[in-house]
Amino acid sequence: MTAGSHSGTAAGWHTGSLRVHRQDGPNARGTCASLRTVRSSVPRDIGVLMRPSRVIAASAAAALTLFTLSACADAPTDGEKTDGPVSPLTPYYDAAYGTGVDTEAQQKEWDEQQAKIEQAVAVCMTEQGFEYTPVPVEPQSSVDVGADDGAEDWNPDEKAWVEQWGYGIVDWPGREEMTDDSYAEESSTEGASDDPNLAYYESLSEGEQTAYDEALRGPSMNEEIRPGESLEYDWKQSGCSGKASHDLGLDADSMPDLSEFEGLLARMDELSKDMPDAPEVAALDGEWAACMQESGHAGFTTQTSAWDSIAAELDEFFPETDAASPDAASEELPDLSPESNPEIAELQEREIELALADLSCREQTSYQEEYQRITFAKEQEFLDANRAELDAMKLAAEQAN
């Protein structure tokens, strides 16, 4: 049995079908806190470690780098200092969700923790009657999408960039590298060849491999999850990896308990989610929509609806697939290259035309600046009305961390 086919493997990423919708403009749903750090992984086959997938990480990082809340645009991230404006609730999101920290230091801490987990797993597996060699922890940086991936060339607010890429939906800098077959092959095989436990695992009989999987990850990882159902994590049912994480205080049960502030956090999320529906934003969208109509692009009511229209057209090229079908992962993907598919090339032309009009109207209406002003004002109102509870939550989170 080859690595990757045994039942203990966690559900893997299908990089070939990865599509990330990049949301342009300040109307992007979400919060500053949820968009700070990108850590995407593919599962290790035999060991416990999870290694970043360049394809997935690059795509997600580019998505979140480019299309994030303008309210967060000038907020400091990853320990960075800035003289620009910071949204009033950013410190509270940072405290609640563990963001706004130095990701390099955080990654170093994660690497050290993973090394400890590997050692503990080895002891546990030996006690279960199996051989297990701790998988070496290779120092990893948080997702760093550099020149090789073209992320430094993402400038969706510059006319020259938009003239070439539009919104970056159909085509974008680095697309050819990110969708190269060699990357998909690398992501599917990386991590298996250098796993010190692979040879031992493959020497076991099928029944012994099943027992090994259950000892390592527990029976819960072998259960089939039906559509609509979720599998609640229980370290006691997660084998040696769950036990090691729990004993070292590194599992979900050891995370800061902010349950007493659940109502507050829900209201914070609602504030962010409802921001696009605020009357002030509706008025701003109205100005933008009038500008778009004058430029020959009528029918859009919100700034994000222009982006959404192109994404929806691209979605139509994907066949409807039942995710629960055993053939879903192997289904051949459509040709989405503008170089080889005339329909995609035509869609790209429409995208660029629409994005240029959108950019011009955003500039004419000072859309980004006005949206940020509205957002900051709404957050300040919320802060003033809930300061005592927010401060208590922030203190509890900081003390727990």
C-alpha positions as CSV (number, residue, x, y, z in Angstrom):
1,M,0.0,0.0,0.0
2,T,1.4,3.4,-1.0
3,A,1.5,6.4,1.2
4,G,-1.6,8.5,0.8
5,S,-3.8,5.5,0.2
6,H,-4.0,4.3,3.8
7,S,-7.1,5.1,5.8
8,G,-5.5,7.1,8.5
9,T,-4.7,10.1,6.2
10,A,-6.7,13.2,6.9
11,A,-8.8,14.6,4.2
12,G,-6.5,16.1,1.6
13,W,-6.5,19.2,-0.5
14,H,-7.3,18.7,-4.2
15,T,-5.0,21.4,-5.5
16,G,-6.1,21.0,-9.1
17,S,-9.6,22.2,-8.3
18,L,-8.5,25.0,-5.9
19,R,-10.3,28.2,-6.6
20,V,-10.2,31.2,-4.3
21,H,-12.6,34.0,-4.9
22,R,-10.8,37.3,-4.3
23,Q,-13.1,39.9,-3.0
24,D,-12.3,43.4,-4.2
25,G,-13.0,46.6,-2.3
26,P,-14.0,47.5,1.2
27,N,-17.3,45.6,1.0
28,A,-15.5,42.3,1.4
29,R,-17.2,40.3,4.0
30,G,-15.1,39.4,7.1
31,T,-13.0,41.1,9.7
32,C,-9.5,42.4,10.0
33,A,-8.8,39.6,12.5
34,S,-9.8,36.8,10.1
35,L,-7.5,38.0,7.3
36,R,-4.2,38.4,9.0
37,T,-2.3,35.1,8.8
38,V,-2.5,32.5,6.1
39,R,-1.3,29.0,6.9
40,S,-2.4,26.4,4.4
41,S,-1.3,22.9,4.6
42,V,-1.4,19.5,3.0
43,P,-1.5,16.5,5.2
44,R,1.5,14.4,6.0
45,D,0.8,10.8,5.1
46,I,2.4,8.8,7.9
47,G,3.7,11.3,10.4
48,V,1.9,14.1,12.3
49,L,3.5,17.1,10.6
50,M,1.6,19.3,8.2
51,R,3.6,21.0,5.5
52,P,2.6,24.1,3.6
53,S,1.5,23.6,0.0
54,R,2.9,26.3,-2.3
55,V,0.0,26.2,-4.6
56,I,-2.7,26.6,-2.0
57,A,-0.7,29.0,0.2
58,A,0.2,31.2,-2.7
59,S,-3.4,31.3,-4.0
60,A,-4.8,32.0,-0.6
61,A,-2.2,34.5,0.3
62,A,-2.6,36.4,-2.9
63,A,-6.4,36.4,-2.4
64,L,-6.2,37.8,1.1
65,T,-3.4,40.2,0.4
66,L,-5.2,41.8,-2.5
67,F,-8.8,41.8,-1.5
68,T,-9.3,42.6,2.1
69,L,-11.3,45.1,4.1
70,S,-10.2,48.7,3.4
71,A,-10.9,49.3,7.0
72,C,-7.9,47.1,7.7
73,A,-5.7,48.4,4.9
74,D,-3.5,50.5,7.1
75,A,-3.7,48.4,10.2
76,P,-0.4,47.0,11.5
77,T,0.0,43.3,10.8
78,D,2.6,40.7,11.9
79,G,4.2,43.0,14.4
80,E,4.6,45.7,11.8
81,K,4.6,49.3,13.0
82,T,2.7,51.9,11.0
83,D,1.9,55.5,11.1
84,G,-1.3,55.0,9.2
85,P,-4.8,54.8,10.7
86,V,-5.9,51.7,12.6
87,S,-9.5,50.8,12.9
88,P,-10.9,51.3,16.4
89,L,-11.7,47.6,16.9
90,T,-8.5,46.2,15.5
91,P,-6.8,45.8,19.0
92,Y,-9.9,43.8,20.2
93,Y,-10.0,41.6,17.1
94,D,-6.3,41.0,17.5
95,A,-6.7,40.0,21.2
96,A,-9.7,37.7,20.5
97,Y,-8.4,35.9,17.5
98,G,-4.6,36.0,18.2
99,T,-3.8,38.1,15.2
100,G,-1.6,41.2,14.9
101,V,1.5,39.4,16.2
102,D,4.9,38.7,14.8
103,T,4.3,35.7,12.5
104,E,7.9,34.8,12.3
105,A,8.1,34.5,16.1
106,Q,4.8,32.7,16.1
107,Q,6.0,30.3,13.4
108,K,9.2,29.6,15.4
109,E,7.0,28.8,18.5
110,W,4.8,26.5,16.4
111,D,7.9,24.7,15.1
112,E,9.2,24.2,18.6
113,Q,5.8,22.9,19.7
114,Q,5.6,20.5,16.8
115,A,9.0,19.1,17.7
116,K,7.7,18.4,21.2
117,I,4.6,16.8,19.8
118,E,6.7,14.5,17.6
119,Q,8.8,13.3,20.5
120,A,5.7,12.6,22.6
121,V,4.0,10.8,19.7
122,A,7.1,8.6,19.4
123,V,6.9,7.6,23.0
124,C,3.1,6.9,22.7
125,M,3.5,4.8,19.5
126,T,6.2,2.7,21.1
127,E,3.9,2.0,24.0
128,Q,1.3,0.9,21.5
129,G,3.8,-1.6,20.0
130,F,4.8,0.3,16.9
131,E,8.0,1.9,15.7
132,Y,7.8,5.6,15.2
133,T,10.6,8.0,14.4
134,P,9.9,11.7,15.1
135,V,9.5,13.5,11.8
136,P,12.1,16.3,11.7
137,V,10.6,19.8,11.9
138,E,11.8,21.9,9.0
139,P,11.6,25.6,9.9
140,Q,8.8,27.1,8.0
141,S,8.0,30.7,7.4
142,S,4.4,31.9,7.4
143,V,3.2,32.1,3.9
144,D,5.6,34.3,2.0
145,V,4.4,34.9,-1.5
146,G,7.4,36.6,-3.1
147,A,8.7,37.4,-6.6
148,D,8.4,33.7,-7.7
149,D,4.7,33.8,-7.1
150,G,4.0,37.3,-8.6
151,A,2.2,38.5,-5.5
152,E,4.4,41.6,-5.2
153,D,3.0,42.6,-8.5
154,W,-0.6,42.7,-7.3
155,N,-1.7,46.4,-7.7
156,P,-5.5,46.3,-8.3
157,D,-5.8,50.0,-7.6
158,E,-3.4,51.0,-10.3
159,K,-4.7,51.5,-13.9
160,A,-1.8,49.8,-15.6
161,W,-2.3,46.7,-13.6
162,V,-6.1,46.7,-14.2
163,E,-5.5,47.2,-17.9
164,Q,-3.6,43.9,-17.9
165,W,-5.4,41.8,-15.3
166,G,-8.8,43.4,-14.6
167,Y,-9.8,42.1,-11.2
168,G,-7.4,39.2,-11.4
169,I,-10.2,36.7,-11.6
170,V,-9.6,35.1,-15.0
171,D,-5.9,35.7,-15.1
172,W,-3.4,37.1,-12.6
173,P,0.4,37.5,-12.1
174,G,1.9,34.1,-11.4
175,R,-1.1,32.1,-12.7
176,E,0.9,29.9,-15.0
177,E,3.3,28.9,-12.2
178,M,0.6,28.3,-9.6
179,T,-1.4,26.1,-11.9
180,D,1.6,24.2,-13.4
181,D,1.1,20.4,-13.2
182,S,4.5,20.1,-11.4
183,Y,3.2,22.1,-8.5
184,A,0.1,19.8,-8.1
185,E,2.5,16.8,-8.3
186,E,4.8,18.3,-5.8
187,S,1.9,19.0,-3.4
188,S,0.7,15.4,-3.6
189,T,4.0,13.8,-3.1
190,E,5.9,16.3,-0.9
191,G,6.2,15.1,2.6
192,A,5.9,11.4,1.9
193,S,9.4,10.7,0.5
194,D,11.2,12.3,3.4
195,D,9.0,10.8,6.1
196,P,11.2,8.5,8.2
197,N,8.2,6.3,9.0
198,L,7.2,5.5,5.4
199,A,9.4,2.4,4.9
200,Y,8.3,0.9,8.2
201,Y,4.6,1.7,7.4
202,E,4.8,0.0,4.0
203,S,6.4,-3.1,5.6
204,L,3.2,-3.7,7.6
205,S,0.3,-5.8,6.5
206,E,-2.9,-4.1,5.6
207,G,-4.4,-4.9,9.0
208,E,-1.3,-3.7,10.8
209,Q,-1.4,-0.5,8.8
210,T,-5.0,0.0,10.0
211,A,-4.0,-0.5,13.6
212,Y,-1.0,1.9,13.1
213,D,-3.3,4.5,11.7
214,E,-5.7,4.2,14.6
215,A,-2.9,4.3,17.1
216,L,-1.5,7.4,15.5
217,R,-4.7,9.4,14.7
218,G,-7.5,7.5,16.4
219,P,-10.6,5.9,14.9
220,S,-12.3,9.2,14.5
221,M,-10.0,10.0,11.6
222,N,-11.2,6.9,9.8
223,E,-14.9,7.6,10.1
224,E,-16.7,8.7,6.9
225,I,-18.3,12.1,7.4
226,R,-21.6,12.3,5.6
227,P,-22.6,15.5,3.8
228,G,-24.0,18.1,6.2
229,E,-22.4,16.4,9.2
230,S,-19.3,17.5,11.1
231,L,-16.9,15.5,13.2
232,E,-16.4,17.0,16.7
233,Y,-12.8,16.8,17.8
234,D,-12.0,14.7,20.9
235,W,-8.4,14.3,21.8
236,K,-9.2,11.0,23.5
237,Q,-10.4,9.6,20.2
238,S,-7.5,11.1,18.2
239,G,-4.7,8.6,19.0
240,C,-1.2,9.4,20.0
241,S,-1.2,12.7,18.1
242,G,-4.3,13.9,20.0
243,K,-2.8,12.7,23.3
244,A,0.5,14.4,22.7
245,S,-1.1,17.7,21.8
246,H,-3.4,17.5,24.8
247,D,-0.7,16.5,27.3
248,L,1.5,19.4,26.1
249,G,-1.4,21.8,26.3
250,L,-1.5,22.5,22.6
251,D,-4.9,21.2,21.5
252,A,-8.2,23.1,21.1
253,D,-9.2,22.4,24.7
254,S,-6.2,24.4,25.8
255,M,-7.1,27.6,23.8
256,P,-8.3,30.7,25.7
257,D,-11.9,30.3,26.9
258,L,-13.8,33.4,25.8
259,S,-17.2,31.8,26.1
260,E,-18.4,34.4,28.5
261,F,-17.8,37.0,25.7
262,E,-19.6,34.9,23.1
263,G,-22.4,37.5,22.8
264,L,-19.9,40.3,22.4
265,L,-17.9,38.5,19.7
266,A,-21.1,37.7,17.9
267,R,-22.0,41.4,17.9
268,M,-18.6,42.3,16.6
269,D,-19.0,39.9,13.7
270,E,-22.5,41.2,13.0
271,L,-21.1,44.7,12.9
272,S,-18.6,43.7,10.2
273,K,-21.1,41.6,8.3
274,D,-23.8,44.3,8.3
275,M,-21.4,47.1,7.3
276,P,-22.2,46.9,3.6
277,D,-25.8,47.4,4.4
278,A,-25.3,50.6,6.4
279,P,-27.3,53.6,5.0
280,E,-24.0,55.5,4.6
281,V,-22.5,52.7,2.5
282,A,-25.7,52.4,0.5
283,A,-25.5,56.1,-0.4
284,L,-21.8,55.7,-1.4
285,D,-22.7,52.7,-3.5
286,G,-25.4,54.8,-5.1
287,E,-22.8,57.4,-6.2
288,W,-20.6,54.7,-7.5
289,A,-23.5,53.0,-9.4
290,A,-24.5,56.2,-11.0
291,C,-20.9,56.7,-12.2
292,M,-20.9,53.1,-13.6
293,Q,-24.1,53.7,-15.4
294,E,-22.7,56.8,-17.1
295,S,-19.7,54.8,-18.2
296,G,-22.0,52.3,-19.9
297,H,-22.2,49.6,-17.1
298,A,-25.6,49.8,-15.7
299,G,-27.3,47.3,-13.4
300,F,-24.8,47.2,-10.6
301,T,-26.1,48.3,-7.2
302,T,-23.0,47.7,-5.0
303,Q,-19.3,48.1,-5.7
304,T,-18.8,44.4,-5.1
305,S,-21.5,43.4,-7.5
306,A,-19.2,44.2,-10.4
307,W,-16.6,41.8,-9.2
308,D,-19.2,39.2,-8.4
309,S,-20.6,39.3,-11.9
310,I,-17.3,38.2,-13.4
311,A,-16.7,35.5,-10.8
312,A,-20.3,34.2,-11.4
313,E,-19.6,33.9,-15.1
314,L,-16.4,32.0,-14.5
315,D,-18.2,29.7,-12.2
316,E,-20.5,28.7,-15.0
317,F,-17.5,27.0,-16.7
318,F,-17.4,24.5,-13.9
319,P,-19.6,21.4,-14.1
320,E,-22.1,20.8,-11.3
321,T,-20.6,18.1,-9.1
322,D,-21.8,16.3,-6.1
323,A,-19.0,16.8,-3.6
324,A,-20.0,13.5,-1.9
325,S,-19.5,11.6,-5.2
326,P,-16.5,9.3,-5.2
327,D,-15.7,10.6,-8.7
328,A,-15.7,14.3,-7.7
329,A,-12.0,14.5,-7.0
330,S,-11.0,12.8,-10.2
331,E,-13.4,14.8,-12.5
332,E,-11.5,16.6,-15.2
333,L,-11.4,20.4,-14.8
334,P,-12.4,22.8,-17.6
335,D,-9.8,24.7,-19.6
336,L,-9.7,28.1,-17.9
337,S,-6.7,29.5,-19.8
338,P,-7.4,32.6,-21.8
339,E,-4.6,31.6,-24.2
340,S,-6.3,28.4,-25.3
341,N,-10.0,28.9,-24.5
342,P,-11.7,31.7,-26.7
343,E,-14.6,31.9,-24.3
344,I,-12.3,32.5,-21.4
345,A,-10.4,35.1,-23.4
346,E,-13.7,36.9,-24.2
347,L,-14.6,36.9,-20.5
348,Q,-11.2,38.3,-19.6
349,E,-11.8,41.2,-22.1
350,R,-15.1,42.0,-20.4
351,E,-13.5,41.7,-17.0
352,I,-10.8,44.2,-17.9
353,E,-13.3,46.7,-19.4
354,L,-15.5,46.4,-16.3
355,A,-12.7,46.6,-13.8
356,L,-11.3,49.8,-15.5
357,A,-14.7,51.4,-15.3
358,D,-15.0,50.3,-11.6
359,L,-11.5,51.7,-10.8
360,S,-12.4,55.0,-12.4
361,C,-15.6,55.3,-10.5
362,R,-14.0,54.3,-7.2
363,E,-11.5,57.1,-7.8
364,Q,-14.2,59.6,-8.7
365,T,-16.2,58.9,-5.6
366,S,-13.2,58.4,-3.3
367,Y,-14.8,55.1,-2.5
368,Q,-12.0,53.5,-0.5
369,E,-11.4,56.6,1.6
370,E,-15.1,57.1,2.2
371,Y,-15.8,53.5,3.1
372,Q,-12.9,53.5,5.5
373,R,-14.3,56.7,7.1
374,I,-17.7,55.1,7.5
375,T,-16.3,51.9,8.9
376,F,-14.1,53.7,11.5
377,A,-17.1,55.8,12.6
378,K,-19.3,52.7,13.0
379,E,-16.6,50.9,14.9
380,Q,-16.0,53.9,17.2
381,E,-19.7,54.0,18.0
382,F,-19.6,50.3,18.9
383,L,-16.4,50.8,21.0
384,D,-18.0,53.7,22.9
385,A,-21.1,51.7,23.7
386,N,-19.3,48.5,24.7
387,R,-15.9,49.7,26.0
388,A,-16.1,48.1,29.4
389,E,-17.0,44.7,28.0
390,L,-14.4,45.0,25.2
391,D,-11.7,45.9,27.6
392,A,-12.6,42.9,29.8
393,M,-12.5,40.6,26.8
394,K,-9.2,41.9,25.6
395,L,-7.7,41.5,29.1
396,A,-9.0,38.0,29.5
397,A,-7.6,37.0,26.1
398,E,-4.2,38.5,26.7
399,Q,-3.9,36.9,30.1
400,A,-4.9,33.5,28.6
401,N,-2.4,33.8,25.8
